Amino acid sequence: MNTRKVYLFFIFMFLAFTGCYKNEPIPTAEFVYAGDNGFKVPCTVMFTNQSVNSFSWKWRFGDDSVSTLKEPSHTYTRPGKYDVYLRAYTESCKEWASVIKTITIKDTVQ
């Protein structure tokens, strides 16, 4: 009886940690962007998500702002260089891909 309990315990642990993994294609992460106001402060940047095989997204805009929308926009209120980070996930979130691009926002007075 103890051997059966140990066996069931290991099966439970295996299923708990591996889950129901789908054989999903690996995603790619990619985006393009366009900014208004000539990329001068204040500048709203629109992001077009070109990721493939992705189901959910995590954006970081380089100024402590984040989004989980597929195609967000973000307004920068200070000049500077911002590393925009996109991570694209599969439906199960077991696979992901990421890309980083730098956006330069200029001061209004130059």
Summary of the structure (lengths in Angstrom):
residues: 110
radius of gyration: 20.9
end to end distance: 80.0
largest distance: 80.0
contacts: 288
relative contact order: 0.25
helix: 18%
strand: 43%
